[in-house]
Amino acid sequence: MIAYDHDETGREGAKKVAQALWKNTRRVKILEWSSKFPNKYDITDFFVDGHTSADLMKLMDDAPEFGADQLGA
């Protein structure tokens, strides 16, 4: 599970890490912050805002898997 900041730089960084990991593990997920969270939001903000580990697990369960179709994109 990769959880970067909710901004373009974070999404790009998460994709780079996912590409590197996918070559070895073939199972990688990227946590995608919904639009209800502000720009630059991250996992620390999530817990500071009062969310629980169960809330995080739900986001993780719902996260899409990174796949081969995303390697060159």
JOLINPE-V937309 format. One record per pair of residues at least 6 apart in sequence whose C-alpha atoms are under 8 Angstrom apart, sorted by sequence separation. I is the first residue (numbers start at 0). J is the second residue. If there is no record, write none. Layout:
# JOLINPE-V937309
<<I,J> <I,J>>
This chain:
# JOLINPE-V937309
<<3,9> <4,10> <21,27> <3,10> <20,27> <32,40> <3,12> <3,13> <17,27> <2,13> <17,28> <1,13> <17,29> <1,16> <14,29> <1,17> <13,29> <1,27> <5,31> <0,27> <1,28> <2,29> <3,30> <5,32> <31,58> <0,28> <1,29> <2,30> <30,58> <0,29> <1,30> <2,31> <30,59> <0,30> <9,39> <5,36> <28,59> <31,62> <5,37> <6,38> <30,62> <5,38> <6,39> <29,62> <30,63> <5,39> <6,40> <28,62> <29,63> <4,39> <5,40> <28,63> <29,64> <4,40> <5,41> <28,64> <29,65> <4,41> <27,64> <28,65> <3,41> <4,42> <26,64> <27,65> <2,41> <3,42> <26,65> <27,66> <2,42> <26,66> <25,66> <21,65> <21,66> <17,65> <18,70> <0,59>>
